[in-house]
C-alpha cells in the first residue's frame, strides 16, 4: 500500500497494487469451474458467464474466502465485466436457479457494513429488486420476457406504490424493476408499511452512474453492484494514480517512478450516490488495509461483447471537417487545446463581418459612421496594398483584420499572437478589441466543401431524418446556434423522455454507460475519444431490441496535425 500527497488537490490518495491487478486482470481465470447446467431459455451462456455464475453462487450461499489469517463472508458483490458482456444474463440465471437465498448465508459482519439484526417477525421473500435507469429498464424487461418465465413488475415512477404490499405479501413476484429516480420513495414506502420484509437480492445496475441522492436502505440477503467501471465504486475520491504493473514497486522506488512518470495520475468519473450505497463503499475504502477486493469482485479477464445474429449492423459514415484557415495563425497553435480552436473557429467563420470586396467593406464602415477621413485612408491602403502591418512591419497581404476602435489594418496572424481569451489590446489606441467585433477582409471563411465542425454538424442536423443522438463537447454545445438547441434536449442523466424531441445532445458517455439506443435512428459523434470509449459508443448500437440499422456519423478533422 502506498500513500501519495497531491498538493493540487490537497488530498491523500491510497493505492493498492494488488487491487489494480484485480481490476485489470480479473478474479476468475480460465482454470475456474463453470456451473453444470443453465436455466435461461433461447440463449446459450458462454464459458466466462458460467464461471461468473459459479462464483456468484459461492458468494451468495455463504462461501468464505481467506485473507490475512482470517475467513470472510460477504453480502455484497461487484459484478464488473465490460459493457455488453452479458452481466444481466448472469443475474437472471442466478434468480431462476435460486429465487430466494438461504437465511443461513447471512454473516454476522459483512464487508463494508454492519448488518441489521432482523427481528423475529422478519419475512424473507422470494422477490429480487433490480434498480436501474429508465432507459435500461426496457432492456431488462426484454431479457426477462424473452429468456425466462419469471414474474416481474416494473415501476417507472411513483404510481402504483399502494399495490406493493399486496404484491409482496403474495410472494409471487420474482423480480421488481424500478428506476433510480423512484427508488427512494419505493424504499421509504416499504420501510414505513412493510419494514419486516427482507428481499432476496437487491441489484444496482450501472451502479456507479445511477443518480440516487440520499439513497435509502432496504433489507436484503445480498446486494449486487453491476458496473463496467469498478474503479468508480472503489476509489471514491475520484482521482487515483495508475501504475505500470510490469514494474516492481516498493517503498524505496515509488517516488522515483512518480517523478519519471511511470506512475501517472488518472481521473475517474466519480460516484453519484450518497447515503446507504455510498456508505457501503466508503466503509470499504476506509478498511482497504484489512480486506482483499478479490473476495467481493466477480470479473473475468477474457470477456466478450455479445453479438446477436438478429441485430442489424450499424452504418458507419465518416465525415471530414476542417480546421479554419486562421488556426495556423494562433499563438502556440500546436499546444493550444482543440476546444479553444473550435471556439475561435465558430467566432470567426460564423461572423457577419467578413467581406470579400473592398466596396462592401467600405460601405459598411461608412454606415457605422466611423471617421470619414480614416475610412478614405483605409480605402487607399487596401486598394494599393502598399502599407505595412503596424506589428511586424511587413507589407500587408490578405487576409486582413480591421479593428472596430480605430479602423487600422493588421495581419490576422499578428493580432492573433496578441489576443488572449478572445480579446486583445489594439496596438494603435490600446482599447480592448474582441475577435467577433473585428472586420475581416478576403477569404477567411473556409470553403463550403470544407466545413468547420460546427457548420458540418448543423448542415447534417438539417438533412437527416429521425431521432438523433449527438455526442458533443460542452464547449461546442454552448456555441451551437439557438435554433438547434431549441430543437433538441441536452441529456444530463439516463432518465429522459424520448418522445419530447427528435434531437438529443450528450457530452459524457462515460456517465451514461450501457446507453439504450433502440429508439434512435442516428448517432453523431463530434468528439475525439480514445479507442476503448469509441468502441463502447459503437457497441451500444448492438442491443437486442434494435430492429433497424443505426446511422453512425463520425465527424473528424481531416487537416489536424
Secondary structure, DSSP 8 states (H G I E B T S, - for coil): -EEEEETTTTEEEEE-HHHHHHHHH-SB-TTS---S----SS----HHHHHHHHHHHHHHTT--EEETTEEE--SEEEE---TTS-HHHHHHHHHHH-SS--GGG--SEETTEE-----TT-EE-S-EEEEE-HHHHHHHHHHHHHH----EEEESSSTTGGGHHHHHHTT--SEEEEEHHHHHHHHHHHHHH-TTEEEEEEEETTTTT---TTB----EEEEEEE-S-THHHH-TTSEEEEE-TTS---TTTHHHHHHTTSEEEEE-------BHHHHHHHHHHHTTTT--GGGTEE-BTT------TTS---EEEEEEE---GGGGGSTTTTTS-HHHHHHHHHHHHT-S-EESSHHHHHHHHHHTT--HHHHHHHHHHHHH---B-TTT-SB--SSEEE-TTT--EEEHHHHHHH-BTTEEE-TTT--EEEGGGSEEESS-S--TTS--HHHHHHHHHHH--S-EEEE--HHHHHTS-HHHHHHEEE--SS---TTS-SEEEES-STTSTT---TT-SEEEE-S---HHHHHHHHHTT--TT--S--EEEEEEESS--
